[in-house]
Amino acid sequence: MRDKLLTSLIIFRKEHPKEMQKHKGQSGFSLIELLIVVAIIGIIAAIAIPNLLASRRAANEGSAQSSLRTIHSSQATFQATVGNGLFAADLTALGGQNLVDGTLAGGTKSGYTIASTADNVAVPPTFLTTAVPVSTAAITRTGNRRFCMIEDGVMRASPADGAAPNRATCTTPATFPVTGNN
């Protein structure tokens, strides 16, 4: 009887394996393998994110330079046509004549605050156009340089943070040297 009972218990075990034994032959990723993959992704992100932010700042600077060139051309067109020898007082006046797009006329484009002011009392009339990064905080920085341009069409840049320059500061080579890509 005892042997018969042991035999039926062995047969029962073979026919009904435990749940853990069912999954014993299956393969998968171990916890260590998953942690290694997560660590590799973290290292790649730590390398890629600063490069991505630097690329974005460079693109913003290129856009600001292009915007200043557009405004310079628009001011010359305004002066020669509807301005009767005078420059547009600000970006809104240039936008009103459809010489610049609405975004540029609004004063903020691609991470830069852009402004253009005219001095039509001076003889001859003059204008100053500036582009300053919207944010200069370490991580959210939108540009590394400030830009300015007067009626001569020469692009000037300063790597120092600060407010938009006035005409005297813009034309001082020590603070705003001429950029190499005019």
LINLINFEN-V788663 format. One record per residue. N is the residue number from 0. RES is the residue in one letter. PSI is psi as a letter, one per 20 degrees, with the letter a starting at -180 (999 if undefined). NEAR is the number of other C-alpha atoms within 12 Angstrom. Layout:
BEGIN
n = (N:N)
res = (RES:RES)
psi = (PSI:PSI)
near = (NEAR:NEAR)
END
This chain:
BEGIN
n = (0:1:2:3:4:5:6:7:8:9:10:11:12:13:14:15:16:17:18:19:20:21:22:23:24:25:26:27:28:29:30:31:32:33:34:35:36:37:38:39:40:41:42:43:44:45:46:47:48:49:50:51:52:53:54:55:56:57:58:59:60:61:62:63:64:65:66:67:68:69:70:71:72:73:74:75:76:77:78:79:80:81:82:83:84:85:86:87:88:89:90:91:92:93:94:95:96:97:98:99:100:101:102:103:104:105:106:107:108:109:110:111:112:113:114:115:116:117:118:119:120:121:122:123:124:125:126:127:128:129:130:131:132:133:134:135:136:137:138:139:140:141:142:143:144:145:146:147:148:149:150:151:152:153:154:155:156:157:158:159:160:161:162:163:164:165:166:167:168:169:170:171:172:173:174:175:176:177:178:179:180:181)
res = (M:R:D:K:L:L:T:S:L:I:I:F:R:K:E:H:P:K:E:M:Q:K:H:K:G:Q:S:G:F:S:L:I:E:L:L:I:V:V:A:I:I:G:I:I:A:A:I:A:I:P:N:L:L:A:S:R:R:A:A:N:E:G:S:A:Q:S:S:L:R:T:I:H:S:S:Q:A:T:F:Q:A:T:V:G:N:G:L:F:A:A:D:L:T:A:L:G:G:Q:N:L:V:D:G:T:L:A:G:G:T:K:S:G:Y:T:I:A:S:T:A:D:N:V:A:V:P:P:T:F:L:T:T:A:V:P:V:S:T:A:A:I:T:R:T:G:N:R:R:F:C:M:I:E:D:G:V:M:R:A:S:P:A:D:G:A:A:P:N:R:A:T:C:T:T:P:A:T:F:P:V:T:G:N:N)
psi = (g:g:h:h:g:h:g:h:g:g:g:g:h:h:h:m:q:q:g:h:h:h:j:h:i:q:r:a:p:r:h:g:g:h:h:g:g:g:g:g:g:g:g:g:h:h:g:h:g:h:h:g:h:h:h:g:g:g:g:g:g:g:g:g:g:h:g:h:g:g:g:g:h:h:g:g:g:g:h:i:e:i:i:l:i:q:r:p:h:a:h:h:h:g:h:h:j:k:h:q:r:h:g:h:h:i:i:p:p:l:j:q:p:p:q:p:q:q:n:i:h:q:o:r:q:r:q:p:p:q:p:p:p:g:p:j:q:g:h:j:p:i:q:i:q:q:q:q:p:a:i:i:j:p:p:q:q:p:i:q:q:a:r:p:q:r:g:g:g:h:j:o:h:h:h:m:q:p:r:i:l:999)
near = (7:8:9:10:11:12:13:14:15:14:13:13:14:13:11:13:15:12:10:10:12:12:11:11:9:10:7:11:11:11:10:11:12:13:13:14:15:14:14:14:15:14:13:14:15:14:14:14:16:17:15:15:22:21:18:22:29:23:21:32:35:29:28:41:39:30:39:43:34:28:47:38:25:38:44:29:24:30:29:15:17:20:21:15:22:28:38:41:29:33:39:26:31:37:25:20:22:20:29:31:22:18:21:36:30:22:33:27:30:30:32:39:36:41:40:45:33:36:23:20:13:12:12:14:24:28:39:41:50:45:47:41:39:29:24:23:13:14:17:17:26:34:40:35:38:45:51:50:48:36:34:22:28:26:37:37:40:33:23:20:25:23:25:31:32:27:26:17:25:32:27:18:18:15:25:29:25:25:21:10:15:19)
END
